[in-house]
Amino acid sequence: MVKDGYSIVHCYYCGEPISNEGDLVEKKIPLVCKNGKKRMFSRKLHYWCVPKIVNDIKIDSEVKLDEKYYWDKCYRKMQQWLGSERGLDQFAVMRIQGLRVGKFAPNGTNTMGLRRGFEYQVIYNTMVWKSLEIDKMIHSMEFHDNKHKINAIMKIITERVGEMQLKMEQQNRANRALDRVKEEIPYKTVEEFSGNKGFSHLKDDRSDALKNLVSGIDEDDDDVDDLFS
């Protein structure tokens, strides 16, 4: 799209369009080539995304270690469905990577650490969640070729990955709420529970903490589903 002589491009970091030329910045960032080596490449960014990607590059090794763990699990799960012992073909790899960055099949390997699409942990959890459905589909359908089979598998995952992300966000909110309860309930030693005092004083502490907790939770937090229900 061209706007007043300016061709609108998309930000490499967030994936959103850079609508105004004044918001556009080009910055060289380290990317991994197909041979596994890092080189500096120029990428177009929103000016406000520059400090974010610079910060992410600083913690890149930690992020990539975590993402690589789940990428490997996604890879092995797809390998299992395709019955491939030698490894996945390029199309299968690109379809999974595409879901990571919000594209059908990205032309490149630098998909980790970007703040768009779905993280590999979410993709893998969706694979596990819909595993029975995918297994049934594989055994009941006739596929024209391997590409057809990959697309059929990815269709099921793509349709439910957004729901999985919501479930995981709900679970994270529930975990944070439980952490707040633990912080607000005073720690009691064994000595305090001895004698006639019993647990009655703890009930009052717990009740007050729970009242404070409930008052600070949104309605959405009340209904936390099991991730794989």
N, C-alpha and C positions, 0 to 999 in steps of 0.2 A: 504494500500500500504506500502511495506517495502523498505526502502532505506538505503543501507549499514548497515543492521542490526537494523535500526531505523524504527519503525512503525509510519507512518505519521498520526497525529491526527488533529482535527480541533479546532481552537481557540474558546473558549466559548463566548468571547465578540463579535468578528467581524464575526465569522463563516467561515473564510478563513483557508485553510490548513496551518499547521506549518511544512513547508518542511524540515527545518534543525533543528536537535536536539539542537543546540546551541541557537536557538531562543525560545526554550520552557521553560516556567516557570510555576510552580504549586503554586497556591495561594488560601488560604481559604477565602471565601466570604460568607456573610449572604444571605441565601435563605429561601423562605417560604415553609414549609412542607404542606402536604395535610391537616393536622389538623389546619393549619393557623398559627402555631408557627414558629419563625425563628431559624435556626440552621446554624452553620458554615460548609460549604462543600468545599472540595478541587476541584479546577477546573484548567484545562490546558489552558494557554494563551500565545500569543506572548509576549515577554518581553516589547515591546513598547505599548502593550494594557493594561499593568498593571496600569500605572498612569491614563489612561483614565477611567478604570472601578472603580478605587479608587475615582476619582473625581465624577463619576456618582453616586457612593454610597452616597457621601456627599449631593448631591442634589436630592437623590432618592425620598424623600417624595414629593417634588414639581412635579417631572416628573411623579410619579405614580398617583398623584391626577389628573393631566391632562389626562393621559392615561386611568385611571379608568373611567373617565367621558365618554370618547369615547368607551371604552370597554363595558360599560353598554348600550350605545346606539346601538352598534353592536349586543349585546346579545338580546336586546328587538326587534330589527328589524328581526333577525333570528327567534325569538320566534313567531313573528307575521306571518311570512311566513309558519312556521310549524304548526301553530294553537295550540301551546302548552301553556297551562295555568299554569302548575306546574313547568315549567322550562325546560331548554334544556338538552338533554341527553349528555353523555360524548363525544360521537363522534362529535356532532355538535360543542361543546365547543373546542375540539382539532383541528377541521378543521379551525376555525377562528383564534385560537392561532397559528396554523401552518403558516398561511399567515403572521402573525406578525413577525415570526422569520425565514421565508423562508424554512419551512418544510411542508410536507403533513399533519402530525398530530404529534406534539411533545409530548413526554411522560413526562409531568411535567407542573407546573403552573407558573414558573418564566419566563414570556415572556415580561414583561414590562421593559423599560429602556435600552434594548439591541440595539446596532447599526447595526441591520441587518433586512432583511425583510421589511415590510411596517408598518408604525405607524397606530394605531387604528383609528386616525382621517382620514387618507387616505382610509382605508378599509371602514369606515362608509360612507364617501362621495361617494365612488364607489357604495355602496349599494343603496344610495339615487338616484344616477345618473341612475342606471340600474334597478330601482324598477319596472317601468312599464313593461320592458322586462321580468323580473323574474315573475311578477304577471301573465302575459300572458302565460308563460311557465308552471307555476304551474297549471293553469286552462285547459291547452290543452294537457298535458302529463299524461300518466298513470304510476305510480311509483310502482316498485316491493315492496318496503318497505321504511321506513323513511330514512335509510342510502342512498338509491338511490336518494331520493328527496334532501337530504342535498348535495350530490355530484353534482347534477345537478345545484343547486343554486350556489355552490362554483365555479363551472366551469365558469359561466358567470362572477362572481366577479373577479376570478383569471385572466381571459383573459383581463380585462380592468383596473385592479388596477394600472398597470404600467403607463398607459395613464393618469389616474387621478393624479398620483404623479407628472407627467410632467406638467399637467395643474396647479396644486397647486404651483409648483416651478415658473412657468411663472407668476402667479398672485402675488406671493411674490416679484418677481423682479420688476413687475409693481408698486407695492405698495412702494417699496424702491425708485423707480425712482420718484414717486410723492412726496415722502418725501423730496427728494433732491431739487425738484422745490420749495417746500414750504420754505426750508431753504435759497434758493438763492434769492427769491423775498422779498424785504424789506417790513416790516410791515408799513402800512400807518394809521395814526390816522384820526379821523373824521375831525379835523381841517385842515388837509392837503388837503382834498377833497373840502373844501369850497371855495367860490368865483369863479373867472374865471379860476383858474388853472385846475379844473376838473380832469379827469382821464388820460390825455395825458401822463404825466410823468410816470404813472404806466405802460402804454403800453410798454414804452422803457425798463423799468426794467424787465417786464415779457418776452419780446422778447429776451433780452440778456440771461436771465436765461434759457429759453427753448433752445436757440442755444447751450449753454454749456451742457445742459442735453443731447440733441440729439447726440452731438459729443462723449459722454461717454457711449452710450448704444450700445450693440451688436445688430446685425440684428435680432436675435431671440427675442429680447425684444420688437420689433416693433409690433409683431403679438400676442397679449395676448388674448386668448380665454376666454369666459365666462366659468366658471368651469362646468356648467351643460348644455352647448349648445350642 
